[in-house]
Amino acid sequence: MRISNVPFLFIILCYCFWMHHTVYFTGVSGQIVEDQQQSLLKLKNSLKFEQEKSHKLVFWNSSIDCCKWTGVTCDKEGHVIGLDLNGESINGGFDNS
């Protein structure tokens, strides 16, 4: 009788392992995306640009997913892979942070 329970227990163990890692990696990925958004907002706040001429930076805010911001390109997982700040009238540099 113990032999017949082994496959069932193995399936349960595999399912628990899969669920644990799915939840863990989803949480980590979500945190990475949130961290990227905060980093982009810090970048925006450190830049000197003419807000009245801006078509991209002026609309970046924390209430919208950064992958939906104009000028930001993300991959399928939601990681930022490109920035296009062309035409934003950025002048000067940005701070060291």
PyMOL commands that set and color helices and strands:
alter all, ss='L'
color gray80, all
select helices_A, chain A and resi 2-46+51-53+57-59+66-68
alter helices_A, ss='H'
color red, helices_A
select strands_A, chain A and resi 72-74+80-83
alter strands_A, ss='S'
color yellow, strands_A
deselect
rebuild
show_as cartoon
